[in-house]
Amino acid sequence: MLLDLVFPKRCVSCKKIGSYICKKCRKDISFAEPFCPVCGKKAIDGVTHFGCKKKLGLDGVVCIWNYSGVIRKAILALKYKFTFDLGSELCLLAHSSIKQNFSLSFLKDKILVPIPLSSGRKKWRGFNQTEILGKTLSEHFGWRFSSNLLLRKKFVRPQTGLGKKERNKNIRGNFQVNPEYKKILRKNVQIVLFDDVWTTGATLKEACKTLKRKGFPVVWGFTLAKT
C-alpha cells in the first residue's frame, strides 16, 4: 500500500520496519502463568480455587502475557494513541497465543464485555481501546460481544499510579448494568470481562460484583497482560 511506503510500520520496541511487533521481539515475549484471581497463586487455566470462591467473585481469569518489553510498549501505544493496524496485529497475536497456551473451551455461550470508560473520559480520549480490541477479539473467537451491558456511573481518577487499597476505593460502586440486561440474561450465559492490563484486578472484580448482583451466574476476567 502507498500509505505503508510513506509511513512504514515500525516495531514499537526496536523500530525495525515491517510490522508493529517484529519477529525478533516476539521471541522475547513472556507468557503470564495462570493464577487464581483471588489469592494470586498458581491455578490450572486460571480457574478460581475452590477454597477462594466467593458469591460475587470472579470464576477465573486469563491474562495472556506479562506486562513487559514489546507488549508493554504496544499496549501503551494503543492506550494513548490508538492505531488500528497495531490493534489488529495485537489481537491476531493474542488469538494465536490463547489457542496455544490457554483453554477457554469449557466456557459456553460466551459474551465478551469490555470494561467501559466514563462518557467524559471517552469523549476526551476519542475512543475506548478496550472496546475496540474486545470487539476484534470476540470476532476471532466467535463469541458474542456487548459494549453496553456494563456502564460507568461517573468519572473517577485513573487507576494508574494508585496502590491496591486506593484502587479498590477509587473504583468501588462505579459500575451499573444496562437496564435492558434481561434481554441477554439466560441460565447458561457466561460473561468474559475484558480489560487491557491486570494490575491488582480491582476494576474487573468490581465489575464482576455488579454483574453477579444482577443474576449473571458465571463471570470471568480476560486481559492481554498482567503486571
C-alpha positions in Angstrom: 0.0 0.0 0.0 1.1 3.6 -0.8 0.5 4.6 2.9 2.9 1.9 4.1 5.6 3.3 1.7 5.1 6.8 3.0 4.5 5.9 6.7 6.1 2.4 7.1 5.1 0.2 10.1 7.9 0.1 12.7 8.2 -2.2 15.6 7.2 -0.4 18.7 10.2 -1.7 20.5 13.2 -2.0 18.2 11.9 0.3 15.4 12.6 -2.3 12.7 10.4 -1.6 9.6 7.8 -4.2 8.6 5.4 -4.6 11.5 4.5 -3.2 14.9 5.7 -6.3 16.7 8.6 -7.8 14.7 9.5 -11.5 14.7 12.7 -10.9 16.8 10.9 -9.0 19.5 8.1 -11.6 19.6 10.6 -14.2 20.7 11.2 -12.2 23.9 7.5 -12.1 24.8 6.8 -13.9 28.1 3.5 -15.6 28.9 1.8 -15.0 32.2 1.5 -18.1 34.4 -2.2 -19.0 35.1 -3.3 -17.8 38.5 -6.3 -17.7 40.9 -7.8 -14.1 40.7 -8.5 -14.2 44.5 -5.2 -15.4 46.1 -2.9 -14.9 43.2 -1.3 -18.3 43.4 -1.0 -20.8 40.5 -4.2 -22.2 39.2 -5.0 -24.5 36.3 -6.3 -22.5 33.4 -6.8 -19.5 35.7 -9.8 -21.2 37.4 -10.6 -19.7 40.9 -9.5 -22.1 43.6 -12.5 -23.9 45.3 -11.4 -22.5 48.7 -11.2 -19.0 47.2 -14.6 -18.8 45.6 -16.9 -16.0 46.7 -20.5 -15.4 45.8 -19.8 -12.2 43.9 -16.2 -13.1 42.9 -14.6 -13.9 39.5 -14.9 -17.5 38.5 -11.5 -17.3 36.8 -9.1 -15.1 34.9 -6.9 -15.4 31.8 -4.0 -13.0 31.3 -2.0 -13.8 28.2 1.3 -12.1 28.6 3.5 -10.4 31.2 3.4 -6.6 31.0 6.9 -6.0 29.8 9.0 -5.4 26.7 7.3 -5.1 23.4 3.9 -6.0 24.9 4.0 -3.1 27.3 5.1 -0.7 24.6 2.3 -1.9 22.3 -0.4 -1.6 24.9 0.8 1.9 25.9 0.8 3.0 22.2 -2.8 1.7 21.9 -4.0 3.3 25.1 -2.9 6.8 24.3 -2.9 6.9 20.5 -4.9 4.1 19.1 -3.6 2.8 15.8 -6.0 0.4 14.1 -3.3 -1.7 12.4 -1.4 -2.1 15.7 -4.7 -3.2 17.4 -5.4 -5.7 14.7 -1.9 -7.1 14.9 -2.0 -7.4 18.7 -5.4 -9.2 18.5 -4.1 -11.7 16.0 -1.2 -12.4 18.2 -3.5 -12.7 21.3 -5.8 -15.1 19.5 -2.9 -17.3 18.5 -1.3 -17.2 22.0 -4.6 -18.1 23.7 -5.1 -21.1 21.4 -1.6 -22.3 22.1 -1.3 -21.7 25.8 -4.7 -21.5 27.4 -8.0 -23.2 27.4 -11.4 -21.4 27.4 -13.2 -24.3 25.8 -15.1 -25.1 29.0 -16.9 -21.7 28.8 -20.1 -21.9 26.8 -22.4 -19.2 25.4 -19.7 -16.6 26.0 -20.3 -12.8 25.7 -17.3 -10.6 25.8 -18.0 -7.4 27.7 -15.3 -4.6 27.7 -14.6 -2.5 30.7 -16.2 0.8 29.8 -14.8 4.3 30.1 -16.9 7.1 31.6 -18.6 9.2 28.9 -16.4 12.2 29.7 -13.2 10.3 29.5 -14.2 8.5 26.3 -15.1 11.9 24.8 -11.8 13.4 25.9 -9.7 10.4 24.6 -11.9 10.0 21.5 -12.1 6.2 21.8 -12.1 3.3 24.2 -9.2 1.0 23.2 -10.6 -1.8 25.4 -13.9 -1.7 23.4 -12.2 -1.7 20.0 -9.8 -4.6 21.0 -12.6 -6.5 22.6 -14.8 -6.4 19.5 -12.0 -7.6 17.3 -11.1 -10.4 19.8 -14.7 -11.6 20.1 -14.8 -11.9 16.3 -11.6 -14.0 16.3 -13.0 -16.3 18.9 -16.6 -16.4 17.5 -18.0 -15.0 20.8 -20.9 -12.6 21.1 -20.0 -9.0 22.0 -21.8 -6.4 24.1 -20.3 -3.0 24.5 -23.2 -1.5 26.5 -24.1 -4.2 29.0 -21.9 -2.6 31.6 -21.9 1.2 32.2 -19.9 3.6 34.2 -21.8 5.7 36.7 -19.3 8.6 36.9 -15.8 9.8 36.1 -13.2 8.6 38.5 -9.5 9.2 38.9 -7.5 6.9 36.6 -6.2 3.7 38.4 -2.7 4.2 37.1 -0.3 5.0 39.9 -2.7 4.1 42.7 -1.9 1.4 45.3 -4.1 -1.6 45.9 -6.3 -0.1 48.6 -6.6 3.2 46.7 -7.6 1.3 43.5 -10.3 -0.6 45.4 -11.7 2.5 47.0 -11.5 4.5 43.7 -13.5 2.0 41.6 -16.0 0.9 44.3 -19.6 1.3 43.2 -18.6 2.8 39.9 -20.4 0.4 37.6 -24.0 -0.3 36.7 -25.8 -2.8 34.5 -27.7 -1.6 31.5 -31.5 -1.6 32.4 -32.1 -3.8 29.3 -29.8 -6.5 30.6 -32.6 -9.1 30.9 -32.7 -9.4 27.2 -29.4 -11.4 27.3 -29.6 -12.9 30.9 -30.1 -16.6 30.5 -29.3 -19.5 32.7 -26.2 -20.6 30.9 -24.8 -17.2 29.7 -21.2 -16.7 30.7 -19.6 -13.2 30.8 -16.0 -12.7 29.9 -15.0 -9.2 31.2 -12.2 -7.7 29.1 -9.6 -5.2 30.0 -6.1 -4.4 28.7 -4.0 -5.0 31.8 -4.4 -6.8 35.2 -2.6 -5.0 38.0 -4.5 -5.7 41.2 -7.7 -6.8 39.5 -9.7 -4.2 41.3 -11.6 -3.0 38.2 -12.5 -6.5 36.9 -13.5 -7.6 40.4 -15.8 -4.6 41.0 -17.4 -5.1 37.5 -17.9 -8.7 38.3 -19.7 -7.9 41.6 -22.0 -5.6 39.7 -22.9 -8.2 37.1 -23.4 -11.0 39.7 -25.7 -8.9 41.8 -28.0 -8.7 38.8 -28.0 -12.5 38.4 -25.3 -13.3 35.9 -24.1 -16.7 37.1 -20.6 -17.0 35.6 -18.1 -14.1 35.1 -14.5 -14.5 34.0 -11.8 -11.9 33.6 -9.7 -11.7 30.5 -6.8 -9.3 29.9 -3.9 -9.0 27.4 -1.3 -8.7 30.1 -0.5 -8.9 33.8 1.9 -6.6 35.7 
